[in-house]
Amino acid sequence: MTKERIEALRGFLKNRALASAVLLQPENLRYFSGFTGGEGVLVVTPNRVVLWTDLRYTEQAAQECGHTVQVVNHAGHPAAAAAATLAEDDVGAAAYEADYMPHTFFERLAETGECCFEGVSLQGIRAVKEPYEVEATRKAGRIAAAAFADLLAYIKPGVTERELAARLESNMLLAGSEEKAFDTIVASGKRSAMPHGTATDKAVAAGEFITFDFGAVCDGYHSDMTRTVVVGRADDEQKRFYNLVLEGQRLGIDAVRAGAVCSEVDGVVRRFFEKHEKAQYFTHALGHGTGLEIHEQPVLSPRRKAY
């Protein structure tokens, strides 16, 4: 698998007249080499693949990366080690992660003057998931769903948002999640309108909406789900609004298919809320993909014209 992904990366680089790549982002290191450690630099040239890391991770990296990747200790100088690899292979032009590499690392990497660099994004390569990636994501979703089902009995007046978040995260870990996918959102009452209202010490009250936004991680792959409940019994207005959002969600799901344009999928739902004079509350994009990162392509947004 690593070999095929490296070849896909080389094809991506060749189409941009680039010979090599220097990668730092942990998700890219894991995807292209198999390495899951906390520190490393992956250098891909036409002739070889080298993972530079330190002594804390060399043994782990050798076990995870296999024969495709050469694992070497950078001895505390990762940028210099990466630059030396590029110079030795006389690559001419190399890619780096434009949305991740720190400026100080780039400066040290470019000090040699042996190579020119171009920033790229590699999310497109990772966008189409292999079967095991799909299954890992589904398993993460099942873990999160089961954890939330176990939480429902504890949602009562007087419990705090922070207590609910802690119990939900604990449930996910006990059910097999490697970690929480992101900072768990628990927002009640007026705060439930906040898309990213992370949990506070506010006590929930009877009759309030509570928005939960949370996710689990399985084999490095993230799930992301939102659930909304009412503490106690919902009134008629809450039911109407809830069902309106539910209908909009179902329209969005029905619009997702192979070849659909992201902005058009978003538009189906946005026009539905405009029809019901509720578009002013739709203040964010419709959705996004998940994977080794919590936000991955595709992004269902009015500004996203691609597939």
Residue, then its C-alpha position, 0 to 999 in steps of 0.5 A: m500500500t505504501k508503495e502505491r501511495i508513493e507512486a501516486l504522489r510521484g505522479f502528482l508531483k510530475n504533473r506539476a513539474l516537480a521532482s520531489a516532496v518534503l512532508l511534515q504533516p503527521e497525517n501525510l507521514r502516516y498516509f504515505s509512509g505508515f509512520t505514526g510517531g510524533e516527529g519526522v520529515l518524509v523526503v520523497t525523490p524520484n529515486r528513494v523515500v527517506l523518513w528522517t526522525d530522531l532516536r525516540y522513533t527510529e525503531q517504531a518507524a522501521q517497524e511501521c514503514g517497511h522496506t519502501v522507506q529508509v528510516v534515518n536519525h536526523a540527529g537533531h537537524p531535520a531541516a538540514a537532513a532533508a535538504a541534504t537528501l534533496a541535494e544528493d539526489d539533485v532534484g531541482a524542484a521540490a514540493y512542500e505542504a503550503d498549509y502546514m510547514p512552519h516558516t522557520f523550517f522552510e527557511r532552514l530547508a532553503e538555506t542551501g540554495e540547491c533547490c527551488f520549492e513550491g507549496v502544494s496541498l495533498q488533500g486531493i490525493r487523500a480524498v478518495k478513500e480505500p475500503y479499509e479507510v471507509e471501514a475505519t471511518r464507519k467504525a469510528g462513527r459507530i463508536a461515537a453513536a454508541a457512546f451518545a446512546d449511553l449518555l442519554a440517560y444522564i441528560k437531566p436538569g442541573v448537570t453541566e455541559r462540561e460533565l456531559a462532555a466528559r462522560l461522552e468522551s469517556n464513553m467513546l474511549l471505553a468503547g474503543s476510540e483512540e482519542k476524541a476527534f476534536d474538542t467536544i461541543v456541548a452547548s445548551g439553551k441560547r448557547s445551542a445556536m453556537p456552531h462551535g460552543t465548546a462545553t462550559d460549567k453552565a447547568v442545563a435546564a428543563g426545556e432547553f435544546i442541547t447541541f452535541d458535536f463530537g467524534a471518535v477515532c479508529d485507526g487514525y480515522h475520524s468521525d464527526m456527528t452532531r446530535t440535538v436533544v431537548v431536556g425533558r419534553a420538547d414544545d411544539e415550536q421546538k418540534r417544528f424547528y427540529n423537523l425542519v432541520l431534519e428535512g433539510q438534512r435529508l435533502g442534503i443526503d439525497a443530493v450527495r452522489a458521484g459527480a455532484v458539484c459541492s456548491e450545488v449540494d449545499g445549494v439544495v439545502r440552502r434554498f430549502f431554508e430560504k423557502h422557509e425564511k430560515a436562511q439567516y440561521f444557516t451561517h456555515a457550510l453544509g458539510h465536509g469529509t473526514g479522514l486522517e484529519i477531521h476536515e477533509q475533502p469534499v467540502l460542501s460549501p457555496r464557494r466550492k465549485a469542484y466535485 
